[in-house]
Amino acid sequence: RSGSVLGIDIGTSAIKAVEVGKHGDKLVLQNYAILETKSYLERQNQAIQTSSLKISESDSAYLLEVLLREMKPSAGIAVASLPAFASFLTVLEMPLLSKTETDRAVAFQARQFIPVDILEVYIEWFRTEEFQDEGGNKSQRVMLLGIPKDIIARYKSVFREAKINKI
């Protein structure tokens, strides 16, 4: 579709933003910005984000707001990347089923692959491939993704505090 999208990555020592738009059938880089901080080298608790799944919401929001003020993006939609250590990801192989049947099968199998209470996680799945197995049966590969709800809440809080209205 037309318009542009703002992508945001909050890392350990930097916040990066990229604005991508569409020009015909191609994606075009319209703008980007990086705000780095080295204060975490002096004090460990100064990291923007740590591998313990904690994100400093107020610091991140402030730094993101500074970055966006300088960048001046025009995108109407913003999306955030999540660190790999904050999500659960696996590929499932199963018989080719309808969307409804796959929903049920994935929900059942998710409990085996996500090591936290399923009620505390947002679960999504995407069919990545349809194929015939060795027995000639139609099968599918499904990517299962689980993200803890508290991680999403933290990111929403950062975006809200940084005055990003759409995510």
Secondary structure, 3 states (H helix, E strand, C coil): CCCEEEEEEECCCEEEEEEEEEECCEEEEEEEEEEECCHHHHCHHHCCECCCCCECHHHHHHHHHHHHHHHCCCCCEEEECCCHHHCEEEEEEEECCCHHHHHHHHHHHHHHHCCCCHHHEEEEEEEEEEEECCCCCEEEEEEEEEEEHHHHHHHHHHHHHCCCCCC
